[in-house]
Amino acid sequence: MKWEKREISGELVKEISTKYGCDLLTASILARRGHKNGDSIRYFLEDDITSLRNPFALDGMEDAVERILAAKEEGEKVLIFGDGDVDGITGTALLAGYLENIGLDVSWRIPTGDESYGLSLEAVEEFAAKDGTLIITVDCGISRFAEIKRAGELSVDVIVTDHHEPQDELPQALVIINPKLKNSTYPFRNLSGCGVAFKLVCALRFALRSDLYGQQMCLLNTRPVNDAWIIEIAKTRNLIITDSLIETIVPGMVSINETRLPAFLEGQHILCWDAALHKQTFTKLFGKGIEVGMMDIAPLIGKEIPQTTGQSLLRIKELSKIARYSDRELSELDVFVNLFTSYAKIKEKNTEDTENENADLQLAALGTIADIMPLLDENRIIVRRGIEALVKKPRFGLLQLMQKLDLTGRHFETKDISWKLCPTINAARRMGSAQTAAALFFEKDLLKREQLATELAGMNEKRKELEEETWAGIESMAYKTFDEYEQKFVLVYSEKINKGITGLMAQRACRNFNAPAIAVSIGEEICTGSIRSARGYNVCALLDQCAGLFIDAGGHQAAGGFSLLMENWNKFTERLENIVSAIEFDKEKDEKVIQIDAELPHDYLTPDLFKMVDRFEPYGNENDQLVFMTKQISIKEINLIGKPEAKHVKMTLDAGKYKWPALYWHNAERVINKEFAVNDKVDIIFNLNRDYFKGNETPQILIIDLKKN
């Protein structure tokens, strides 16, 4: 194992610390992890819900909102069709629950039993037969061409909300909302399926509670420059800038009709910061006969954001968090736009919606973690605030499941979701009964929710047993194909692999062999497979090269799934051989390298360090847990633990001010072989962790690697 601590500039660390108001250790970790610009750093240092990106920046969002509101007005029947995994179930519960709360006639459906992934012809036709007129997909739909075409033939509109990679051709849906669309201008591509559904609900909330929805507003500012004045205007709709205009005018040189201003401002609501001042400027520029209707919004904003009262835009810029994180110099108009946006978001909030939004964030956090989305950008706020809400007041359904899993009443982390909550919810789909998990989020009766939570926990135990039994039966095949594919790939297939656990088998093969892997459940006519990535391999490239053989397929760069007719199996394995033969890995990069975030002196090793560790939460994909190094730390006690034989090491480490309990997993042999002993001084790399036992919380060190001096 190689230890590596990237070199960073001391000047850069000081610059980050000063500009963004964080301590030097935090600044050094941000820099070492490559977070050097304001837009990236902002999502590590701020977690206010108003920092979430505007949902109307997603293509098609206003069209989707309009169609849903029309369905509400006309009393139409609406079907929410979601995927059967955690991401799809949480997104379905989130969207269907919200639409029901605002009065729509809504039903929901997910694939269950032997049904395949995604919207089905059967679902479309059954819904149309019941006089349904609008289907909204969640976490699926982007590849369902025939089904969506059939919906159109039956006069059923389809709104697709999805986050999977789209093909060059798109289905003929009424609206498609997907941050990965080819020409999407949305700043962040990696929302989960539930995250996209959450964005749709946010947009609907704005539409129903804000008088700004659908309104076009012009924000106008004037400022002097040399002997002239600059008039700058931003045209906005739903708090998104749709157009802008900048005119430089010398007083008395042109009439207003000789500028672009009349055409740009015609029929618009014009908002200003200190309208009287800007009206004086227009008089100075164009004469006393010019009247431009301007509304001074400063007093209204001052009521919601008191610190802005009586302040100029330049002064407000100095106080603005948004300005702090901008990587370019903001103009007064930029400050005005940001201020107006913040005002609108604050004004639209109310207690009931905030409580409902917190419940929705819990679901969005689960979907984001379960689908292994990068925990960067706004995903960090979704997960962080979702976890906070889980701790404070778990939504119904989740509360009963958390109680069953002993997750209530303590500090909560992403690993609690990814290791305990998500696998338990997913167990229902893997065991052929995704409806059981989905029902937990809709059931209104407390006793029935408790029963469903018990059933899910039981299914998860059966899933664990099935996983172990299945792996034992295919492990030899994994070793065989690993060698046949020149140790670059693993393929396992059997009629004994339950199709619900193909993903688990593929993931296990990946982990054991450090190679991309496919696991396939062989059926009489159709086989169903999952593929998982390792060593940076893009699984979408493999799926694309086999597309003509599949009934359907889809996924992300790191994970995917497919189904194909058994008559195409031999063609598939032949093509797979050609694909794998062309794979080339950089063998020099295969050695496990541990990136160290910071070297800590002994006096830094106190429980106060958790304040910074918690700031970098949530941890997960593309934001690994912080790794620290400390040198010359003394071992005061060593015990071997594990049953039936000792496999692990439990130690006490002396950091001077504080003595730390430490665990070193799977390294008992190093003690037995006397590679280190009590009173030795060692260098270690480690994570910080909290251990929970009988309601008590104990800080501890988890050693990743250890070297004796």
KOLGU-962416 format. One line per field, with one value per residue (C-alpha): residue in one letter; x, y, z. Coordinates in Angstrom, 3 decimals, m for minus. Layout:
BEGIN
rest c(A/...);
c1 c(X/...);
c2 c(Y/...);
c3 c(Z/...);
This chain:
BEGIN
rest c(M/K/W/E/K/R/E/I/S/G/E/L/V/K/E/I/S/T/K/Y/G/C/D/L/L/T/A/S/I/L/A/R/R/G/H/K/N/G/D/S/I/R/Y/F/L/E/D/D/I/T/S/L/R/N/P/F/A/L/D/G/M/E/D/A/V/E/R/I/L/A/A/K/E/E/G/E/K/V/L/I/F/G/D/G/D/V/D/G/I/T/G/T/A/L/L/A/G/Y/L/E/N/I/G/L/D/V/S/W/R/I/P/T/G/D/E/S/Y/G/L/S/L/E/A/V/E/E/F/A/A/K/D/G/T/L/I/I/T/V/D/C/G/I/S/R/F/A/E/I/K/R/A/G/E/L/S/V/D/V/I/V/T/D/H/H/E/P/Q/D/E/L/P/Q/A/L/V/I/I/N/P/K/L/K/N/S/T/Y/P/F/R/N/L/S/G/C/G/V/A/F/K/L/V/C/A/L/R/F/A/L/R/S/D/L/Y/G/Q/Q/M/C/L/L/N/T/R/P/V/N/D/A/W/I/I/E/I/A/K/T/R/N/L/I/I/T/D/S/L/I/E/T/I/V/P/G/M/V/S/I/N/E/T/R/L/P/A/F/L/E/G/Q/H/I/L/C/W/D/A/A/L/H/K/Q/T/F/T/K/L/F/G/K/G/I/E/V/G/M/M/D/I/A/P/L/I/G/K/E/I/P/Q/T/T/G/Q/S/L/L/R/I/K/E/L/S/K/I/A/R/Y/S/D/R/E/L/S/E/L/D/V/F/V/N/L/F/T/S/Y/A/K/I/K/E/K/N/T/E/D/T/E/N/E/N/A/D/L/Q/L/A/A/L/G/T/I/A/D/I/M/P/L/L/D/E/N/R/I/I/V/R/R/G/I/E/A/L/V/K/K/P/R/F/G/L/L/Q/L/M/Q/K/L/D/L/T/G/R/H/F/E/T/K/D/I/S/W/K/L/C/P/T/I/N/A/A/R/R/M/G/S/A/Q/T/A/A/A/L/F/F/E/K/D/L/L/K/R/E/Q/L/A/T/E/L/A/G/M/N/E/K/R/K/E/L/E/E/E/T/W/A/G/I/E/S/M/A/Y/K/T/F/D/E/Y/E/Q/K/F/V/L/V/Y/S/E/K/I/N/K/G/I/T/G/L/M/A/Q/R/A/C/R/N/F/N/A/P/A/I/A/V/S/I/G/E/E/I/C/T/G/S/I/R/S/A/R/G/Y/N/V/C/A/L/L/D/Q/C/A/G/L/F/I/D/A/G/G/H/Q/A/A/G/G/F/S/L/L/M/E/N/W/N/K/F/T/E/R/L/E/N/I/V/S/A/I/E/F/D/K/E/K/D/E/K/V/I/Q/I/D/A/E/L/P/H/D/Y/L/T/P/D/L/F/K/M/V/D/R/F/E/P/Y/G/N/E/N/D/Q/L/V/F/M/T/K/Q/I/S/I/K/E/I/N/L/I/G/K/P/E/A/K/H/V/K/M/T/L/D/A/G/K/Y/K/W/P/A/L/Y/W/H/N/A/E/R/V/I/N/K/E/F/A/V/N/D/K/V/D/I/I/F/N/L/N/R/D/Y/F/K/G/N/E/T/P/Q/I/L/I/I/D/L/K/K/N);
c1 c(0.000/1.402/0.893/0.608/0.087/m0.279/1.867/m0.132/0.834/0.912/m0.212/m3.266/m4.181/m3.963/m5.982/m8.795/m8.761/m8.955/m11.470/m13.912/m13.500/m12.334/m9.399/m6.088/m6.529/m9.912/m8.463/m5.556/m7.906/m10.106/m7.059/m5.582/m8.900/m8.967/m11.683/m10.161/m13.018/m15.869/m18.693/m17.121/m16.030/m19.426/m21.091/m18.601/m18.856/m22.544/m25.588/m28.512/m31.414/m31.565/m28.218/m29.915/m29.929/m33.062/m35.258/m36.424/m32.870/m33.699/m34.960/m38.693/m39.437/m41.982/m43.742/m43.987/m45.331/m47.948/m49.120/m49.411/m51.300/m53.634/m54.248/m55.057/m57.458/m59.265/m59.372/m57.381/m56.098/m52.306/m50.020/m46.545/m44.464/m41.139/m38.300/m38.302/m34.950/m34.394/m33.931/m37.099/m39.208/m38.219/m38.777/m42.176/m43.200/m41.959/m43.738/m46.947/m47.227/m46.872/m49.368/m51.876/m51.400/m52.184/m55.346/m54.536/m56.162/m52.914/m51.940/m48.519/m46.917/m43.482/m42.234/m42.624/m42.234/m40.984/m41.774/m38.829/m37.280/m39.046/m42.420/m44.292/m46.890/m49.159/m48.986/m49.710/m52.688/m54.204/m53.943/m55.485/m58.330/m59.133/m59.399/m55.954/m54.432/m51.004/m48.092/m45.022/m42.028/m39.496/m35.944/m36.870/m38.416/m35.536/m35.172/m38.859/m39.588/m42.348/m44.186/m44.241/m45.294/m48.154/m49.196/m49.460/m51.629/m53.956/m54.073/m51.993/m49.331/m46.002/m43.608/m40.264/m38.182/m34.967/m31.240/m29.901/m27.726/m29.958/m29.380/m28.909/m32.596/m35.158/m38.615/m41.628/m42.676/m44.539/m41.689/m38.338/m36.573/m33.077/m29.915/m27.930/m29.755/m27.248/m27.924/m28.852/m27.514/m28.227/m24.984/m24.962/m25.462/m25.416/m28.774/m30.356/m33.715/m35.310/m33.301/m34.924/m38.367/m37.497/m36.644/m40.036/m41.772/m39.710/m40.813/m44.456/m44.198/m42.830/m45.604/m48.344/m47.102/m45.218/m46.833/m43.598/m44.266/m44.429/m43.863/m41.266/m39.360/m36.699/m34.134/m32.613/m29.552/m27.628/m24.085/m21.665/m18.493/m16.204/m18.459/m21.205/m23.681/m24.171/m27.736/m27.766/m30.879/m31.514/m34.780/m35.882/m38.619/m39.040/m35.817/m33.821/m32.112/m33.572/m32.044/m29.858/m29.019/m26.214/m26.288/m23.623/m25.164/m23.544/m26.003/m27.835/m26.242/m29.162/m32.871/m34.199/m35.850/m32.429/m31.436/m32.524/m34.241/m37.854/m38.072/m36.394/m38.549/m41.903/m44.621/m42.206/m42.370/m39.279/m37.727/m34.969/m32.902/m33.599/m35.935/m35.773/m32.031/m32.427/m35.284/m32.969/m30.366/m32.868/m33.804/m30.124/m29.574/m32.730/m34.433/m37.397/m40.043/m39.012/m41.114/m40.137/m42.324/m39.984/m40.856/m38.486/m38.179/m35.590/m38.196/m39.795/m36.449/m35.452/m38.404/m37.225/m33.464/m33.083/m29.315/m29.881/m32.018/m30.486/m27.480/m26.200/m25.704/m21.943/m22.153/m24.457/m21.927/m19.385/m21.853/m23.036/m22.171/m22.999/m20.496/m17.869/m18.088/m18.133/m14.994/m15.523/m16.032/m19.742/m21.389/m24.037/m26.652/m25.294/m25.702/m29.235/m30.208/m28.793/m30.517/m33.875/m33.512/m32.741/m35.692/m38.057/m36.896/m37.257/m40.668/m42.156/m41.337/m43.945/m43.896/m46.049/m44.074/m40.768/m41.872/m43.026/m39.823/m37.776/m39.689/m38.998/m35.295/m35.103/m36.304/m34.030/m31.052/m31.803/m32.144/m28.916/m26.885/m28.465/m27.726/m24.117/m24.371/m21.319/m21.597/m20.608/m22.413/m26.091/m26.160/m24.235/m27.043/m29.739/m28.023/m26.796/m30.164/m31.949/m29.878/m30.465/m34.199/m33.927/m32.316/m34.739/m38.056/m38.042/m40.960/m43.578/m42.399/m38.752/m39.317/m40.640/m37.810/m35.153/m36.591/m36.436/m32.770/m31.827/m30.927/m32.909/m31.676/m28.046/m25.632/m26.436/m24.039/m24.193/m22.813/m25.859/m27.996/m25.776/m25.023/m28.328/m31.330/m30.822/m29.985/m33.072/m35.331/m33.654/m34.076/m37.763/m36.929/m34.188/m36.600/m39.261/m41.558/m40.618/m44.244/m43.610/m40.930/m42.949/m46.036/m44.079/m43.848/m47.563/m49.249/m51.224/m51.889/m49.144/m49.565/m49.392/m46.237/m44.630/m45.591/m44.116/m40.880/m40.661/m41.239/m38.498/m36.005/m36.837/m36.431/m33.024/m31.886/m33.070/m31.278/m28.029/m28.412/m29.236/m26.244/m23.844/m25.327/m25.257/m21.692/m20.533/m22.043/m20.491/m17.166/m15.235/m16.719/m15.611/m11.997/m12.202/m13.541/m11.189/m8.272/m9.947/m10.376/m6.692/m7.551/m9.330/m12.965/m15.275/m18.408/m20.669/m23.954/m26.341/m30.002/m29.389/m28.647/m31.832/m32.225/m32.849/m29.252/m27.333/m26.141/m24.853/m23.027/m21.459/m20.413/m18.912/m16.916/m15.693/m14.575/m12.875/m11.031/m10.670/m12.065/m15.315/m17.835/m21.135/m23.524/m26.394/m29.516/m30.273/m33.960/m35.726/m36.251/m34.759/m31.642/m31.173/m27.780/m26.024/m22.637/m20.425/m17.283/m13.792/m10.524/m12.370/m13.973/m17.067/m19.741/m21.958/m19.385/m19.836/m23.634/m23.532/m21.402/m23.946/m27.067/m28.410/m28.526/m30.473/m34.194/m33.385/m30.396/m29.358/m27.240/m24.424/m20.685/m20.190/m23.206/m25.805/m28.257/m29.674/m31.905/m31.626/m33.213/m31.440/m31.142/m28.689/m26.583/m23.795/m23.588/m23.338/m20.490/m18.613/m18.932/m17.918/m14.667/m13.817/m14.716/m12.662/m9.662/m9.515/m9.592/m6.285/m5.627/m2.685/m0.915/1.266/m1.885/m3.138/m1.111/m3.436/m2.598/m4.032/m4.403/m3.682/m5.730/m3.608/m0.748/m1.734/0.551/m0.326/m1.921/m4.491/m5.717/m8.619/m12.368/m12.684/m11.362/m14.821/m16.138/m14.090/m14.727/m18.467/m18.138/m16.917/m19.893/m21.677/m19.029/m19.449/m18.871/m16.249/m15.996/m14.214/m13.901/m11.040/m7.729/m5.238/m1.626/0.192/3.770/5.541/2.394/2.906/1.026/m0.028/m2.182/m2.846/m5.600/m6.603/m10.321/m12.601/m14.491/m13.955/m10.352/m8.671/m8.509/m8.467/m6.398/m7.742/m5.275/m4.917/m2.817/m1.221/m1.489/m0.438/m3.534/m5.835/m5.608/m7.485/m9.091/m8.139/m9.140/m7.011/m9.185/m7.873/m4.320/m4.003/m1.214/0.981/0.807/1.289/4.337/5.604/5.722/4.707/4.132/3.215/5.396/6.393/6.108/4.431/3.272/m0.380/m2.922/m6.493/m10.116/m11.981/m15.101/m17.797/m18.514/m21.985/m22.610/m25.683/m26.522/m23.022/m20.888/m17.096/m14.662/m12.183/m9.478/m9.837/m6.341/m5.950/m2.236/0.588/4.365/6.852/9.836);
c2 c(0.000/3.347/6.497/9.732/13.316/15.723/18.831/22.052/25.691/27.429/30.606/28.793/27.493/30.990/32.408/29.855/30.405/34.179/34.376/31.774/32.265/28.779/27.578/26.648/22.888/22.918/25.086/22.681/19.693/21.529/22.408/18.905/17.447/19.805/22.151/25.474/27.463/29.123/27.113/23.872/25.130/26.677/23.274/22.192/25.304/26.167/23.963/26.368/25.003/28.263/27.284/24.513/25.225/26.632/23.741/25.862/25.718/22.131/21.948/21.371/22.159/24.929/22.863/19.942/22.208/23.677/20.224/18.989/22.095/21.634/18.039/19.349/21.935/19.430/16.591/14.238/10.855/10.793/7.773/7.967/5.089/4.581/2.105/m0.604/0.205/2.608/5.615/4.853/3.990/7.098/9.289/7.710/8.218/11.805/12.851/10.853/11.966/15.630/15.455/13.733/16.442/19.223/17.506/15.481/12.150/10.207/6.537/4.918/1.806/0.183/m3.047/m5.995/m9.752/m10.761/m7.421/m5.854/m2.473/0.624/1.701/m1.230/m1.475/m3.263/m0.361/2.181/0.287/m0.508/3.138/4.365/1.880/3.553/6.956/8.044/10.942/11.704/9.432/10.781/8.459/8.533/7.208/5.616/6.348/7.813/4.584/3.535/4.459/1.969/2.403/6.198/6.081/3.764/6.191/8.929/6.707/6.273/10.058/9.709/12.382/11.286/13.420/11.654/12.454/10.461/10.728/7.838/8.456/9.254/7.884/10.206/9.738/10.577/9.093/11.109/12.258/15.493/16.658/15.145/16.366/14.927/16.841/14.606/15.655/16.451/20.194/20.703/23.896/22.728/23.255/19.837/16.549/14.079/14.251/10.942/9.899/10.905/14.122/14.982/14.201/16.453/19.250/18.854/19.094/22.203/23.802/22.934/24.405/27.628/27.737/27.288/29.605/32.391/35.237/35.401/32.115/32.614/36.349/38.101/40.679/43.167/44.079/47.426/49.245/52.329/53.293/56.027/55.308/58.194/60.737/58.235/55.969/52.245/50.963/47.213/45.066/41.381/39.866/36.989/34.351/32.031/33.558/32.445/35.092/34.690/37.774/40.758/44.169/46.651/50.169/52.842/56.314/59.777/62.348/64.320/62.502/60.231/59.969/56.926/55.812/55.540/52.890/49.291/50.136/50.683/47.367/45.480/47.020/47.125/45.445/44.424/44.774/46.858/46.483/48.685/49.138/52.813/53.691/57.433/57.444/55.609/57.858/60.848/59.126/58.605/62.298/63.247/60.968/61.560/64.716/65.499/64.161/60.533/58.442/54.817/52.911/51.486/49.766/50.228/46.763/47.728/48.267/44.859/43.073/44.957/43.439/39.914/40.600/43.388/43.806/45.242/48.150/51.487/49.839/50.348/47.402/47.880/47.626/44.602/42.947/43.051/41.241/38.696/35.005/34.479/37.162/35.514/32.296/33.907/33.366/36.591/40.149/40.692/43.800/45.748/44.095/40.641/41.561/42.823/39.600/37.459/39.613/39.413/35.628/35.229/37.472/35.420/32.133/33.458/35.001/31.808/29.727/28.787/26.431/23.701/23.620/23.613/20.548/18.795/19.774/18.258/14.988/15.107/15.769/12.553/10.581/12.475/11.780/8.042/7.995/9.949/7.668/4.433/5.230/6.142/9.674/11.925/13.722/17.028/20.231/20.374/16.645/17.577/19.874/17.340/14.589/16.740/18.385/15.109/13.378/16.275/15.895/12.107/12.630/15.353/13.961/10.881/10.818/8.097/4.758/5.623/6.088/2.550/1.091/3.043/1.827/m1.734/m1.245/0.534/3.772/6.297/8.578/8.974/10.668/9.648/9.327/8.417/4.962/4.276/4.852/3.018/0.035/m0.406/1.562/1.253/m2.481/m3.205/m1.231/m2.755/m6.263/m6.158/m5.721/m8.334/m10.813/m10.073/m7.841/m4.217/m3.304/m4.110/m1.431/1.114/0.479/1.442/5.024/5.285/3.336/5.633/3.060/2.908/m0.782/m1.748/0.362/m1.434/m4.754/m3.712/m2.608/m6.030/m7.740/m5.670/m6.481/m10.173/m9.964/m8.373/m11.280/m13.722/m11.654/m11.937/m15.704/m15.930/m13.784/m16.015/m19.230/m17.915/m16.641/m19.976/m21.627/m19.288/m18.335/m21.002/m19.700/m16.186/m17.366/m19.315/m16.441/m13.984/m16.032/m16.592/m12.861/m12.287/m10.932/m7.942/m8.988/m11.385/m13.062/m15.255/m16.722/m19.389/m20.283/m20.415/m16.679/m14.902/m11.922/m9.728/m10.152/m9.964/m6.496/m7.810/m10.667/m8.338/m5.942/m8.747/m9.989/m6.443/m6.075/m9.473/m9.264/m5.494/m5.882/m4.970/m7.777/m9.046/m11.366/m12.914/m14.747/m17.341/m17.914/m20.199/m17.471/m14.308/m13.671/m10.644/m9.181/m6.511/m4.955/m3.103/m1.104/m1.258/0.535/3.389/1.308/2.916/0.209/2.322/1.783/m1.984/m1.717/0.517/m2.004/m4.757/m2.620/m4.527/m7.755/m6.426/m6.237/m3.235/m1.814/1.250/2.626/4.944/4.839/2.750/0.436/m0.866/m3.585/m5.374/m8.183/m10.271/m13.286/m16.571/m17.067/m14.120/m15.425/m16.946/m13.808/m11.753/m13.801/m13.728/m9.970/m9.687/m11.510/m8.966/m6.041/m7.325/m8.097/m4.395/m3.239/m1.808/m0.838/1.187/m1.440/1.184/2.671/m0.656/m0.478/0.710/4.317/5.985/9.728/11.535/14.660/16.050/15.189/15.927/16.729/14.866/17.899/18.066/14.575/15.444/14.820/18.460/17.200/15.748/19.273/19.432/15.789/16.447/19.540/17.368/15.014/13.598/11.091/8.768/8.692/11.311/12.508/9.764/9.879/12.087/10.274/11.593/10.710/11.060/10.034/8.607/7.821/5.417/2.113/1.692/m1.419/m4.222/m6.850/m9.332/m9.668/m11.732/m15.036/m17.945/m16.862/m13.542/m11.539/m7.919/m5.649/m3.360/m0.814/2.228/5.009/7.788/11.204/13.121/15.184/12.309/8.541/7.022/3.604/2.278/m0.628/m2.217/m4.641/m7.932/m7.412/m9.710/m11.580/m8.498/m8.633/m12.381/m11.962/m9.246/m6.530/m4.073/m4.296/m2.335/0.780/0.906/4.249/3.977/6.079/5.555/6.637/6.522/7.666/9.007/7.142/7.053/3.734/3.162/0.599/0.445/4.060/5.346/7.113/6.706/8.449/6.046/5.730/3.281/2.461/2.027/1.226/1.258/1.451/0.872/3.191);
c3 c(0.000/m1.078/0.992/m0.940/0.217/m2.668/m2.598/m2.426/m2.427/0.944/m0.799/m2.182/1.274/2.766/m0.112/0.374/4.133/3.815/0.962/2.249/5.992/6.972/9.084/7.468/8.008/6.253/3.481/2.979/2.687/0.185/m1.909/m1.697/m2.875/m5.841/m4.610/m5.552/m7.080/m5.254/m6.811/m5.602/m2.176/m1.485/m1.174/1.488/3.642/3.201/3.577/3.498/1.491/m0.497/m2.044/m4.022/m7.739/m9.346/m10.602/m13.538/m14.899/m15.897/m19.477/m19.699/m16.053/m16.609/m19.289/m16.845/m14.092/m16.439/m17.538/m13.940/m12.835/m15.784/m14.662/m11.180/m12.572/m14.806/m12.275/m14.513/m13.418/m13.042/m12.739/m11.205/m12.587/m10.843/m10.811/m8.138/m6.499/m3.599/m5.877/m7.833/m4.780/m2.836/m5.906/m6.520/m2.888/m2.931/m6.139/m5.701/m2.075/m2.987/m5.862/m3.599/m0.958/m3.438/m4.573/m7.676/m8.475/m8.405/m8.324/m8.385/m9.807/m9.815/m11.435/m9.111/m9.254/m12.696/m14.373/m16.168/m15.462/m16.724/m18.039/m19.605/m22.366/m19.909/m17.451/m20.200/m21.600/m18.198/m17.158/m20.418/m19.997/m16.646/m18.420/m17.226/m19.163/m17.648/m16.732/m14.961/m14.827/m11.997/m12.364/m15.686/m19.065/m21.037/m23.055/m23.306/m26.919/m27.772/m24.482/m24.696/m28.341/m27.373/m24.636/m27.256/m29.432/m26.441/m25.778/m22.614/m22.100/m20.614/m18.593/m18.216/m15.138/m15.249/m14.694/m16.752/m19.783/m22.790/m26.264/m29.239/m30.060/m27.378/m26.806/m27.973/m24.514/m23.867/m21.608/m20.634/m17.489/m17.251/m16.272/m18.646/m21.803/m24.526/m24.713/m21.067/m19.506/m15.968/m13.999/m12.281/m14.146/m11.287/m9.564/m8.592/m10.003/m6.711/m6.886/m10.224/m8.760/m5.805/m8.231/m9.915/m6.532/m5.668/m8.932/m8.219/m4.723/m6.181/m8.779/m6.174/m3.443/m5.232/m7.136/m9.136/m10.919/m14.680/m14.279/m16.396/m14.386/m15.442/m12.807/m13.727/m12.443/m13.531/m12.653/m13.746/m15.729/m16.779/m18.564/m19.303/m17.561/m17.893/m17.887/m17.174/m17.162/m16.464/m17.662/m15.431/m15.387/m12.414/m11.013/m14.082/m16.246/m19.723/m21.381/m20.552/m21.932/m21.325/m22.784/m22.291/m22.613/m22.653/m21.212/m23.916/m26.842/m27.884/m27.320/m25.536/m28.780/m30.401/m27.865/m27.422/m24.121/m25.282/m27.135/m24.270/m21.520/m23.287/m21.245/m18.474/m14.686/m13.903/m10.458/m9.051/m5.937/m5.055/m7.947/m7.223/m7.905/m11.225/m12.326/m11.756/m13.897/m16.745/m16.533/m16.710/m19.713/m21.767/m20.421/m18.194/m20.563/m20.037/m17.660/m17.004/m14.567/m11.938/m8.692/m5.773/m4.254/m1.615/1.169/0.535/0.532/3.670/5.544/4.736/4.874/7.488/7.066/3.585/4.800/3.853/2.187/m1.341/m3.676/m3.370/0.414/0.192/m2.114/0.712/2.991/0.418/0.788/m2.874/m3.861/m1.652/m3.655/m7.092/m9.158/m11.050/m9.922/m9.476/m10.871/m8.989/m11.217/m10.275/m6.624/m7.288/m9.093/m6.270/m3.671/m5.459/m5.789/m2.072/m1.189/m3.341/m1.802/1.747/1.040/m0.387/2.699/5.280/8.247/6.695/3.445/5.314/7.278/4.109/2.321/5.160/4.743/0.989/1.595/3.625/0.609/m1.773/0.506/0.439/m3.341/m3.804/m1.541/m2.761/m6.401/m5.507/m6.861/m6.421/m3.101/m4.591/m5.508/m4.483/m3.710/m0.571/0.588/m0.324/1.663/4.539/5.139/4.536/7.211/9.643/9.077/9.571/12.967/14.043/12.778/10.527/8.074/8.483/7.152/7.619/11.346/11.732/9.653/11.560/14.856/13.567/12.592/15.856/14.042/16.077/18.835/17.811/15.423/11.854/8.916/5.237/6.012/8.204/5.112/2.633/4.904/6.726/5.460/1.700/1.622/3.717/1.378/m1.675/m0.264/m1.227/m4.909/m4.778/m3.230/m5.865/m3.796/m4.377/m3.616/0.052/0.308/m1.660/0.463/3.588/2.312/1.490/4.290/6.614/9.353/12.010/12.856/9.181/8.740/11.668/10.100/6.743/8.443/10.109/6.758/5.124/7.866/7.430/3.657/4.153/6.331/3.660/1.032/2.972/3.180/m0.528/m1.407/0.511/m0.899/m4.465/m4.246/m2.886/m5.967/m8.557/m6.960/m8.891/m12.156/m11.217/m10.807/m14.077/m16.212/m14.550/m15.873/m19.254/m19.663/m18.877/m15.415/m16.919/m16.499/m14.646/m15.997/m13.852/m15.033/m13.821/m13.622/m9.852/m9.675/m8.597/m10.932/m7.914/m6.725/m10.020/m9.004/m5.678/m7.392/m9.957/m7.208/m5.150/m8.127/m8.761/m5.188/m4.994/m8.315/m8.798/m12.311/m14.109/m13.745/m15.124/m13.294/m15.261/m14.176/m16.844/m17.591/m20.029/m22.636/m21.168/m19.130/m16.906/m16.076/m14.080/m14.740/m12.290/m12.911/m11.456/m12.231/m13.945/m16.697/m18.291/m18.389/m20.677/m23.455/m23.156/m23.121/m26.206/m28.123/m27.371/m27.751/m30.753/m28.744/m25.760/m25.137/m22.992/m21.161/m19.224/m16.439/m15.423/m16.065/m12.910/m13.033/m15.454/m16.262/m19.277/m20.470/m23.634/m25.244/m24.591/m28.349/m28.331/m25.430/m27.547/m29.693/m26.518/m25.025/m28.351/m28.541/m24.891/m25.628/m28.335/m26.096/m23.157/m25.359/m26.232/m22.586/m21.404/m17.808/m16.589/m14.474/m12.813/m11.315/m9.985/m6.790/m4.045/m3.299/m0.215/m0.601/2.672/3.351/6.176/8.502/12.088/15.022/18.213/19.872/17.052/17.942/20.230/19.795/18.644/15.313/14.671/14.068/10.884/9.978/10.214/8.029/5.156/5.582/3.696/2.598/m0.343/m4.080/m5.090/m1.498/0.435/4.185/5.352/5.681/8.222/8.924/12.195/12.967/15.993/17.952/20.840/21.248/24.882/24.641/22.130/22.115/19.440/18.734/16.518/16.592/16.215/15.669/16.309/13.066/14.163/16.387/19.098/20.459/22.642/21.100/23.141/21.465/24.574/25.375/24.505/24.412/21.487/21.151/17.714/15.495/12.797/10.844/9.412/10.657/13.666/11.839/12.002/15.796/15.880/13.620/15.991/13.331/16.056/19.820/22.942/23.485/19.809/18.066/14.681/11.758/10.896/8.320/9.571/9.562/12.564/13.577/16.248/17.930/19.373/22.086/24.321/23.544/24.324/21.732/21.754/19.373/17.836/15.213/12.347/11.120/7.367/7.426/9.942/9.637/12.408/12.488);
